[in-house]
């Protein structure tokens, strides 16, 4: 990133001038409050926002690095992990920790699996076997921690091809993973079959439920994906997605809780400052995401999550029906909050939707437009479909907007 020609001002900026500038800068950002953004933000209503604001304010300056100075944070983190473990049917003896987000949760699972492969099986050149549709955090973890990334091709339903996976999992494999659901298409990989394959080969298996961890438990006909599936050894679930916490809150869980201290924790005392210990990749950690996650989970409870998930699923269903009625193809069989749809001129349709003020992510393989539904989108379904109808009718040549996730 190029460093701009900006220097610290000689004198402080008055508050009114400062916040006027902040508000002006913010005018260029996506209008998520109006329901026109279909990724990155997961608003659940003003009542939830009020809970999050108060929790953040209470823990504005505390540091989650030291549980002895701030025992309330340590207690809340344990309770967030416990509540998440309960949702995902973790067995007795399971353990885990909070992380800064899904990427860190996934990378912790990758690192633990690599270290286990080295220590327990003597693997020197480990591989990480994941579906082609797996989140880039797996590729990032492979790059950071020295594993070879091996991708499982997708079947006709855009799920990991189990027959292909059987040819890829071998003695070098440190970890196999599947998504519940995957980010590109919103479909759930065949978790029982993949986990059984991993277990048969003596390899750990990770379910990435960063998207689905707080959705699928409240969908009655959701496919099996959690610790009830034999062979699932680790899981990731984001509280800051459909758990509705503020950003910086995810959970990584281990079926065998001993692995947390044995492989995930970092302990160090070979310096003058005393014992340093951390379960996270960061040192100092903001306290507000911990407090916000704990607060929103306690505020919503099972009934609150079930209500919000019901709204998401109902909204996604209305969108799917409307998109299909326009002659567009919804990819796969999405089961929760994510829809991807395609057409021969999908990118040009996306450009027209940009013109109408909607923010849709572009995707490849095939070229498609991507929606991630939040509870507040129920207010804009009609307006969205009206504009989409106009976009389909008037789309010209694509302006070449790049497909990107971040």
N, C-alpha and C positions, 0 to 999 in steps of 0.2 A: 504494500500500500504506500503510495506516495505521500510524503509528509507535507502538509500545506504550510504556506508562509504565515503562520499564526504564532504570536508570542503572548506570554502572560502580560496582561495590561499593567501599566505602572501603578494605577490606582484601581480600587475595586469598582465594579459596576453597580449602580443603584438597583435595588430589588425590582422596582417597577419597570425599569428599562430592561433588566435581565429577563424577566418573565414575559414581557412584551415580545422580546426577540425569540424566546422559546416557543411562544404560541404562534408566531409568524413562521418559524421553521417547521413547526408541526403541520402547518397547512399543506405542505407537500406530501405528507404521509397518507397512506391508504386510509379510507374512511371505514374503519371496522365498526364504529358505533352505529353506522347506518346499515349494517348488514351486507356491505358490498365487497367484503374481503372473504375469500373462501379457503384460507389456510393461515397458519401461524398464530391466530388469535381464537380463543374459545370462550366468548362471553356467555354467561349463564343468567344474566339479569341483574338489576340494580341492587337487589337484596344481597346477592352473593358479592357484588363489588363492594358494598358497604362493609361486609365482614372482612374482606381482604384488606381494605384500606386501614381499618382499625388494627388488625393484627400486624400489618407492616409498620404502622406508626409505633406500636408498643415495642417493637424489636428493631428499631431503626439502626442502632449502633452496636448491638451485641455481636459477639464473634463465636460462631458455632465450632471453632477449632477446639476450644477448651471446655469439656463437659464439667470440670470441677469448679470453674468460675461461674458458669451459667447452667446449673443443674436442670433448670426448667426446660432448656433446649434439649438436653440429653433425654429427658423424660418424654418430651413431645416427639422427638425423632424416633425413639423406640416404639411409641404408640402409633405413629404413622406407619412404620414398618409392620407392626403387628396387625393393624387394621387392613393393610394391603395384603399381607400374608393370609389373613382370614378370608378375604374376598377370593383369593386365588387358590384356596384349599391347600395351603402349605401344611405338611405334616408336622407332628411333634418333632422337635430337634432342628427344625429349619431356622434360618436366621437371615439377616440382610442388613442393608444400610440405605440411607438416603444419599442421593447424588445430585449433581447440578442439572441433570437432564437425561434424556434417553440416550444420547451419545455416550455420556460417561457410564451409564448403567450397562450398556452393551459392551463398551470397552473394558470395564471391570470384569465382566463375564468372560470375555476373550482372554484377558490377561491371566485370570485364575485358571482357565482351561489350559492355556499354554504352559503355565508353571506346573500344573498337575501332570501334563503329558511328559514334561522333562523329568520331574522328580519321581513319578510313579511308574512310567513306562520307558524311560530312557530315550524319548523321542528327541532327535537333534535337528530335524528339519520339518517342523510341524506345518500342517495345512489347516485351513478354516473352510469348511464346506457349507455354503449358504445358497439359497435360491437366487436366481438372477435378479429378482425383485426385492431382495433384502435391502434394508436401510444402509446408506453409505457409511454409517458408523462402524459396520463390520469391516468394510474395506479400510477405514481409517485405523481401526484397531489392529488389523493385519499389518498395515504399514508401520505403525508405531512399535509394535511388539514383535516384528520379525516372523510373521507367518505368511505362507503362500495362500492367497485367496483362490478358492476353487468354487466356481459357480455352477449350481444345479440348473439346467434349463427348465423352462416352464412348459406345462402341458397345454392342451387346447383350452382349458378353463383358466389359464393364467396362474395355476398353482404349481408348486414345486413338483417335478416329475420324479416320483419315487423310484421307478425302474432305472432312471438315469443316475439317481443318487446312489443306488446300490453299487454302481461301477466306480463311484468316486470316493467312497468312504473306505479307508484302508488303515494300515498300521501307522501311517504318518498323521492321521487326522486327530487334531487336538479337540475340535468342537464341531458339531453339526447344529444348524439353527433353522428355525422356521418362523414365519410371521403370523400374528393373529390380531388384526389382519395386516396385509402388506400395505405400504403407503401408496404405491402407484395405482393400484386397482381396487383396494378395499376388500380383497378376497382372503380367506383364511387358508393357509397352507395345510396339507394333510398331516397335522401334528402327530396323531397316534402312530401313523405309519413311519414317519421320519424318526420319531423318538424310539420306536421299536427297532428300527435298523441300527440306530446309534447304540442302543443298549446291547443288541446282539453282537456288535463289533467291539464292545467295551469302551465306548466313547461317550463323553458327556453330551447332553443336548440342551439347547437354549431356546425357549419360546420368547420371542420379542413381542410383548404385549404392550409396548409403549403407547400405541393407539388404543388397543382394545381392552387394556387391563381394568378400566373403569366403565367400559361399555358392555362387553360380552357377558360379564356375570349377571347382568340385568336383562338379558335377552334370552327368553325361555328356550328357543330352539337353536341357540348358538352351538356350533360344533365343538367337540372336546379340544381343549388347548392348554389347560392349566396343570397344576401338580397332581390332579387326579389321573393324569395320563402317565402310565409307567414309563420310566426312562427320561422324563423331563427333570433335569438337574438344576437348572437356573432359569430365572425369568426376569424380565424388565417391564416396568409399568410406570407411566408418567402421571404424576399427580397434577402436573401443570398443563396437561391436555384435557382429557375428559374427567379428571378429578377436579378441574376448575380452580386449582390454586394459581397464584401468580408464578411467573417464570422462575425457574431455578429449583424445581422440585420433582424428583423421580425416585424410584426405588429399584434396587437390585436385590433379588432373593436367591438363596441357596437352599436346596433341599437338605443338604448336609451342612448344618450350621458351623461345624468345625472348620470348614473351608474358609470362613470369613477371617478368622484370626490366623489360620495356617497359611493362607495364600493371598488374601485381599489386603489385610492390614499391613501398614508400614510402620515399623518401630525402629528408633535410632537413638543412641545415647553416646556415640563416640565423638563428642564435642563438649565444650564447657557449659552449654546451656541446659543440661539435664535431659530427661527422657522426652523425646518427641514421638508422638503416635498419631496416626490418622488412618481412617478407613477410606478416605476420599483421595482423589488425585490432587485436589487443591489443598493448600494449607489453611490459611484464614478462609472462613466461609461465612457468607451473609446469613444472619439469623432469621431475617424476615421470611424467606421462603419456607423455612421449617415451621414457623408460627402460623403462616398463612395456610399451609397444607393441613396442619393439625386442625386449625379453626374451621376451614371449609368442610373437611370430612366430618367433623363433629356436628357442624351446622346442618348439613344436608342429610346425613344418615342414610340408611337403606332406602327409606321411602322417598327422600329427596332425589337421590340418584336415579331411582326407578322412574320417577316422574320426568326428569330431564332426559334420560335415555329414551323413554317413550316418545318424547317430543322430537328428539333427533331422528329416531327411526321413522316416525310418521312423516316428518319433513323430507327425509331422504326418499321415502316411498313416493311422495307427491312429485318430487323433482324427477325421479326416475320415470314415472308415468308420463310426465309432461315432456321430458326429453325424447323418450321413445316415440311419442305421438308426433313429434316434429320430423321423424324419419332418421334420427340420429341413433347410433348404436352405443348402448352402455356396455362396457367391457366386463367380461366375467360375470360372476354372480355375487355382487357385493352384499354383505350381510349387516352392515352397521351404518357408518357415518360417511364413508368415502364413495364417491362416484367418479368414474372416468368415462368420457364419451367421445366418440370419434365420428368423422365423416371425411370424405375425400378432401374437403377444404377446411379441415378442423382449425388450422392455424389462422386462416383468414377470418373464420367465425370468431375466434378469440380476439383478433384485432378489432372487430366491430364491437364486441362486448367491452373492450377497453374504451372505445369511443363513448359508450353508454355509461362509463364509470364503474364497471364491475372488474374485479381483480381475480382472474382465473389463471392458475398455473398451467403451463404447457408441459406436455410429456412426449416421449418418443417410444417407439417399439410397441404399438404404432403411434403415429402422431395423434395426440388426444388432448382434451381439456379436462381439468381435474377440479373436483369440488370436495371440500371437507366441511361437512355440515355441523354447525353448532346449534344449541337450543334457540338462540335469537334469530336464526334464519327463517323460522316459521313465519315471521312477519313479512318477508320479502319474496316468498315463492312466486306469487302472482306477477309481481313486477319483473322478477328475473326471467320468468318464462315468456312474458310479453316481449322483453327486449331480445331474448334469445330467438324468438320467432322472427323478429325483424332482422336480426343479425344473419340468420340462415337465408333469408330472402334477399339480402342486399350485400352479402360478403363478396369482395372482389379478390384481388391477389393478396397473398399474405405479405405483411411488411417485414417478415423475418424476425419476429421477436423470439429470442432464444428460450429454449426449454431450460428451466432451472428450478432448483429446490430452495436454494438459499440466496 
